[in-house]
């Protein structure tokens, strides 16, 4: 899990990875890129989970509506 936090007295960004704090100013460019990619992937995953949930609601609704329509045939 990746968490960002500001440390007021140091005025630097600290990121916690696996319960260990790292000063973001000391990270390599590759490490910073990986952190950014992870954050982006986490956001995308949450968006997709919402889409799947909404899709399940739509499927349920239209299945019920179709069943109602087919009763009279």
KOLDRENRO-826649 format. One record per residue: residue in three letters; x, y, z of N, C-alpha, C, CB in turn; residue number from 1. Coordinates in nm, 3 decimals, always signed. Glycine has a CB too. Example, Ala and Ser with C-alpha at 12.3 -4.5 7.8 and 13.67 -1.06 7.14 Angstrom:
2
residu_n.px_n.py_n.pz_ca.px_ca.py_ca.pz_c.px_c.py_c.pz_cb.px_cb.py_cb.pz_num
ALA_+1.319_-0.569_+0.780_+1.230_-0.450_+0.780_+1.320_-0.330_+0.780_+1.131_-0.447_+0.905_1;
SER_+1.285_-0.225_+0.708_+1.367_-0.106_+0.714_+1.290_+0.003_+0.787_+1.408_-0.060_+0.572_2;
This chain:
73
residu_n.px_n.py_n.pz_ca.px_ca.py_ca.pz_c.px_c.py_c.pz_cb.px_cb.py_cb.pz_num
UNK_+0.084_-0.118_+0.000_+0.000_+0.000_+0.000_+0.088_+0.124_+0.000_-0.095_+0.000_+0.120_1;
UNK_+0.051_+0.222_-0.076_+0.128_+0.344_-0.089_+0.046_+0.459_-0.033_+0.169_+0.370_-0.237_2;
UNK_+0.104_+0.535_+0.060_+0.037_+0.651_+0.118_+0.131_+0.770_+0.110_-0.006_+0.624_+0.265_3;
UNK_+0.075_+0.887_+0.077_+0.153_+1.009_+0.078_+0.112_+1.091_+0.199_+0.134_+1.091_-0.054_4;
UNK_+0.207_+1.157_+0.259_+0.176_+1.244_+0.370_+0.275_+1.360_+0.373_+0.179_+1.167_+0.504_5;
UNK_+0.231_+1.473_+0.428_+0.320_+1.589_+0.443_+0.367_+1.593_+0.587_+0.247_+1.723_+0.403_6;
UNK_+0.494_+1.617_+0.604_+0.551_+1.633_+0.736_+0.575_+1.782_+0.753_+0.683_+1.548_+0.755_7;
UNK_+0.501_+1.845_+0.843_+0.503_+1.990_+0.857_+0.640_+2.043_+0.898_+0.399_+2.034_+0.958_8;
UNK_+0.701_+1.982_+0.996_+0.826_+2.037_+1.046_+0.942_+2.023_+0.947_+0.863_+1.970_+1.175_9;
UNK_+0.939_+1.922_+0.862_+1.046_+1.902_+0.764_+1.015_+1.971_+0.632_+1.069_+1.754_+0.742_10;
UNK_+0.890_+2.001_+0.606_+0.845_+2.061_+0.481_+0.888_+1.980_+0.359_+0.898_+2.202_+0.470_11;
UNK_+0.885_+1.849_+0.372_+0.914_+1.762_+0.258_+0.805_+1.656_+0.248_+1.055_+1.695_+0.272_12;
UNK_+0.792_+1.597_+0.132_+0.693_+1.493_+0.113_+0.750_+1.359_+0.156_+0.648_+1.486_-0.034_13;
UNK_+0.671_+1.288_+0.230_+0.709_+1.155_+0.276_+0.606_+1.058_+0.223_+0.719_+1.147_+0.433_14;
UNK_+0.652_+0.946_+0.174_+0.562_+0.842_+0.126_+0.589_+0.717_+0.208_+0.580_+0.815_-0.028_15;
UNK_+0.482_+0.648_+0.247_+0.495_+0.526_+0.326_+0.467_+0.407_+0.235_+0.400_+0.526_+0.448_16;
UNK_+0.565_+0.317_+0.228_+0.552_+0.195_+0.148_+0.588_+0.078_+0.238_+0.643_+0.199_+0.020_17;
UNK_+0.494_-0.014_+0.253_+0.515_-0.131_+0.339_+0.561_-0.090_+0.479_+0.618_-0.225_+0.277_18;
UNK_+0.491_+0.009_+0.535_+0.516_+0.059_+0.671_+0.654_+0.123_+0.690_+0.501_-0.053_+0.769_19;
UNK_+0.716_+0.168_+0.583_+0.844_+0.237_+0.593_+0.831_+0.372_+0.521_+0.960_+0.151_+0.531_20;
UNK_+0.876_+0.479_+0.588_+0.868_+0.613_+0.531_+0.988_+0.642_+0.443_+0.857_+0.717_+0.642_21;
UNK_+0.959_+0.709_+0.329_+1.064_+0.751_+0.236_+1.043_+0.897_+0.202_+1.064_+0.663_+0.107_22;
UNK_+1.150_+0.974_+0.201_+1.146_+1.113_+0.156_+1.142_+1.108_+0.003_+1.270_+1.197_+0.209_23;
UNK_+1.038_+1.166_-0.056_+1.022_+1.158_-0.201_+1.135_+1.229_-0.276_+0.889_+1.218_-0.243_24;
UNK_+1.201_+1.322_-0.211_+1.311_+1.393_-0.277_+1.434_+1.303_-0.295_+1.349_+1.517_-0.197_25;
UNK_+1.441_+1.193_-0.221_+1.557_+1.104_-0.232_+1.529_+0.984_-0.323_+1.597_+1.055_-0.094_26;
UNK_+1.406_+0.973_-0.372_+1.372_+0.859_-0.458_+1.428_+0.878_-0.599_+1.218_+0.840_-0.463_27;
UNK_+1.457_+0.768_-0.664_+1.501_+0.774_-0.804_+1.383_+0.811_-0.893_+1.564_+0.640_-0.848_28;
UNK_+1.413_+0.854_-1.013_+1.307_+0.886_-1.109_+1.223_+0.762_-1.140_+1.368_+0.943_-1.240_29;
UNK_+1.289_+0.646_-1.148_+1.215_+0.523_-1.175_+1.120_+0.491_-1.060_+1.312_+0.406_-1.197_30;
UNK_+1.165_+0.509_-0.936_+1.078_+0.485_-0.820_+0.958_+0.579_-0.823_+1.157_+0.503_-0.687_31;
UNK_+0.983_+0.707_-0.854_+0.874_+0.804_-0.863_+0.776_+0.766_-0.973_+0.930_+0.946_-0.889_32;
UNK_+0.829_+0.720_-1.087_+0.743_+0.677_-1.197_+0.658_+0.558_-1.156_+0.827_+0.642_-1.321_33;
UNK_+0.720_+0.462_-1.087_+0.646_+0.343_-1.041_+0.535_+0.382_-0.945_+0.741_+0.243_-0.974_34;
UNK_+0.562_+0.474_-0.855_+0.460_+0.520_-0.759_+0.344_+0.585_-0.834_+0.522_+0.621_-0.657_35;
UNK_+0.378_+0.667_-0.933_+0.274_+0.732_-1.014_+0.192_+0.629_-1.091_+0.337_+0.832_-1.111_36;
UNK_+0.259_+0.529_-1.147_+0.188_+0.424_-1.222_+0.097_+0.343_-1.131_+0.288_+0.332_-1.291_37;
UNK_+0.143_+0.315_-1.010_+0.060_+0.241_-0.914_-0.064_+0.321_-0.878_+0.141_+0.207_-0.786_38;
UNK_-0.046_+0.449_-0.850_-0.160_+0.535_-0.815_-0.260_+0.542_-0.930_-0.112_+0.677_-0.779_39;
UNK_-0.209_+0.553_-1.052_-0.297_+0.557_-1.169_-0.373_+0.426_-1.185_-0.215_+0.586_-1.295_40;
UNK_-0.305_+0.313_-1.165_-0.369_+0.183_-1.178_-0.475_+0.163_-1.070_-0.265_+0.070_-1.171_41;
UNK_-0.447_+0.211_-0.948_-0.545_+0.201_-0.840_-0.670_+0.281_-0.871_-0.484_+0.247_-0.707_42;
UNK_-0.651_+0.402_-0.925_-0.765_+0.486_-0.963_-0.847_+0.419_-1.073_-0.717_+0.624_-1.010_43;
UNK_-0.779_+0.366_-1.174_-0.848_+0.299_-1.284_-0.925_+0.177_-1.234_-0.748_+0.257_-1.393_44;
UNK_-0.866_+0.102_-1.141_-0.932_-0.016_-1.085_-1.062_+0.025_-1.015_-0.839_-0.089_-0.988_45;
UNK_-1.057_+0.134_-0.937_-1.177_+0.181_-0.868_-1.284_+0.224_-0.968_-1.143_+0.297_-0.774_46;
UNK_-1.243_+0.292_-1.074_-1.339_+0.334_-1.176_-1.404_+0.214_-1.243_-1.270_+0.423_-1.282_47;
UNK_-1.325_+0.113_-1.273_-1.378_-0.008_-1.337_-1.471_-0.084_-1.243_-1.264_-0.099_-1.382_48;
UNK_-1.440_-0.085_-1.114_-1.528_-0.152_-1.018_-1.664_-0.084_-1.013_-1.464_-0.154_-0.879_49;
UNK_-1.665_+0.049_-1.022_-1.792_+0.123_-1.025_-1.867_+0.090_-1.153_-1.767_+0.275_-1.015_50;
UNK_-1.798_+0.084_-1.265_-1.862_+0.049_-1.392_-1.923_-0.091_-1.388_-1.762_+0.059_-1.507_51;
UNK_-1.851_-0.187_-1.331_-1.902_-0.324_-1.320_-2.027_-0.325_-1.232_-1.794_-0.418_-1.262_52;
UNK_-2.022_-0.254_-1.122_-2.138_-0.248_-1.033_-2.259_-0.188_-1.105_-2.105_-0.165_-0.907_53;
UNK_-2.237_-0.078_-1.175_-2.347_-0.016_-1.250_-2.401_-0.110_-1.358_-2.300_+0.115_-1.314_54;
UNK_-2.312_-0.182_-1.422_-2.353_-0.276_-1.526_-2.437_-0.390_-1.467_-2.230_-0.333_-1.598_55;
UNK_-2.400_-0.437_-1.349_-2.478_-0.542_-1.284_-2.618_-0.494_-1.250_-2.407_-0.589_-1.156_56;
UNK_-2.629_-0.369_-1.208_-2.761_-0.311_-1.179_-2.845_-0.304_-1.306_-2.746_-0.169_-1.116_57;
UNK_-2.785_-0.259_-1.415_-2.857_-0.252_-1.542_-2.901_-0.390_-1.591_-2.771_-0.185_-1.648_58;
UNK_-2.812_-0.487_-1.581_-2.847_-0.623_-1.623_-2.965_-0.677_-1.542_-2.726_-0.716_-1.608_59;
UNK_-2.960_-0.656_-1.413_-3.070_-0.702_-1.327_-3.201_-0.633_-1.363_-3.036_-0.676_-1.179_60;
UNK_-3.196_-0.503_-1.380_-3.317_-0.426_-1.413_-3.379_-0.473_-1.545_-3.284_-0.277_-1.421_61;
UNK_-3.298_-0.480_-1.650_-3.353_-0.516_-1.780_-3.394_-0.663_-1.788_-3.251_-0.485_-1.888_62;
UNK_-3.330_-0.748_-1.711_-3.374_-0.888_-1.704_-3.512_-0.896_-1.642_-3.274_-0.974_-1.623_63;
UNK_-3.536_-0.820_-1.535_-3.669_-0.816_-1.472_-3.773_-0.760_-1.568_-3.665_-0.732_-1.343_64;
UNK_-3.738_-0.653_-1.639_-3.831_-0.593_-1.734_-3.865_-0.690_-1.847_-3.771_-0.463_-1.792_65;
UNK_-3.766_-0.762_-1.896_-3.791_-0.859_-2.002_-3.883_-0.970_-1.952_-3.658_-0.918_-2.053_66;
UNK_-3.861_-1.019_-1.832_-3.947_-1.124_-1.776_-4.091_-1.077_-1.767_-3.896_-1.167_-1.637_67;
UNK_-4.113_-0.951_-1.727_-4.248_-0.895_-1.720_-4.313_-0.894_-1.858_-4.244_-0.753_-1.662_68;
UNK_-4.237_-0.855_-1.957_-4.289_-0.847_-2.094_-4.321_-0.985_-2.149_-4.189_-0.777_-2.185_69;
UNK_-4.243_-1.086_-2.116_-4.263_-1.218_-2.170_-4.379_-1.294_-2.106_-4.139_-1.297_-2.155_70;
UNK_-4.423_-1.251_-1.989_-4.535_-1.316_-1.920_-4.661_-1.308_-2.004_-4.558_-1.253_-1.782_71;
UNK_-4.682_-1.198_-2.070_-4.805_-1.178_-2.146_-4.805_-1.241_-2.285_-4.830_-1.033_-2.160_72;
UNK_-4.695_-1.302_-2.325_-4.689_-1.361_-2.459_-4.732_-1.506_-2.460_-4.550_-1.349_-2.515_73;
